[in-house]
Amino acid sequence: MAAVRHFPLTKFTTWNVNSVRTREAHVADFLAREQPDFLLLQEIKCEEHQFPALTFSQLGYQAVIVGQKSYNGVAILHRAPVEVTLRKLPGMTEADAHSRYVEVRTKNLTIGNLYLPNGNSGGDAGYAYKLEWMAALRARAEELIEADQNFILAGDYNVCPTDADFAKGTLQASDALVRPETRSAFNALIWTGLTDALRALHPAETLYTFWDYQAGAWDRNTGLRIDHALLSPRIAERLSAVTISKSERAKTQPSDHVPVSVEIN
């Protein structure tokens, strides 16, 4: 029998904030209220020196930031000490200047925070970049599993894994979020041995994490589930809860995404 593993966190949250400076007060309020051990932010849309780290440090959180001017960017807010292991997804070409991945390690747990390309812009090349990124992410997952590491890969995947993950009429079959190649790449990632945390506990519920700013999507509840947390086997065994903070979308000047929190027993 394998030795009992002790993990340093009880709760982590992933949230595409769609500009951390615009949503600074919302993030601070969430931290004070929910107190996750780790908050994984995507699309922070700022460089490191522009990130409002002081606001969050006053709440007890330090920040690991991989920023980019005006676009993309990821950050991890944390209370426990961490070691930064990666600031870029391995396997991507050196020409990839997008800030889309940061990875940290705390004791015996690795946490990867990702902002996967949308794939709907840039024509064929833009979609090829999305698939290249997904292949590199799968390779990273395989590497961690081969090394017998405990890990979490969470963030904005820009993938609706099944038709149950988007409201009817919101996406065409040609959309990069639902194309067969996209779903195959996501399934290949899952098949490395990972668990989709939300579907493990809520297999049949209609749950969304994103509502577009256009076409009254929020009022009509025509949303998408594109923010995911994938867990390695030993972490998945201790999964106790997944919560979508839907009320964040009803606030003034909200992000179009809402936080997804995962609790580990």
C-alpha positions, 0 to 999 in steps of 0.5 A: 500500500502506498504511503499516506500523502499529506497535501499543503492546501485545502482550497484553490480557485481559478479565475479569468479576471479579464484585467486584474487592475479593472477587477482589483476590488472584486479580487480583493473582496473574493480573497477576504471572503473565500480565503482560498489557499491559492488563487490562479488568475488568467488574462491579467492584462498587465506587466509585472510592475503594474500588477496590484500586488500590494492590495493582495499582500495586505490580505496575506497573499504573495504573487507569482506573476507572468505578465504581458502588456495589455494582453494575456498574462497569468498570476498565482496568489499564494499564502504558503511558500512556493518555488516557481518551477516554470514561467512558460509551457515547455515544448512551445517554440521560442517565438511564442511570446504569449504569457499563458503559463506559470507553474509553482511547487509547494512541498509535494504538490505542483500547480500549473496555471494556464490560459489556453489560446482561444483559437478563433482568431488568426485563421488556420495559424491561430487554430494550429497554435491552439492545438500546438499548445494543447499538445504541449500541455499534454506532454507536460502532464505526461512528464509529471505523471511519469515523475510520479508528481502530484499536480493540478492543471487549472485555468481557462482552457477555452474548451467546451468538452461536451455539448452539455458545456454550452448553452444551445445556440451559443456556439457554431460547430466550427467554433474553436472551442468545440471543434472535434480536434479541440475536444480530441486534444482535451480528451487526450489530456484527460486520458493521461490519467487526469480527472475533471474536478467539476464533472467528477462531482457534478456529472450531469448538472448544467453549470457554466463559468463564462457568460459573454458581455454581448446578446444578454448572455448573463440575463438569459443564462446562455453560458459556457463551461470553459474554466477547468481544474484537472487533477492528478490521480492522488489529488483526485482521490481527495477531491471533496467539493467544487464550487462555481461563484456565479454571483461574481458575474452579477457585480458591477463591472464583472469579468465575463468569467467567474471563479471555480474553487476546488477543495481537497480533503 
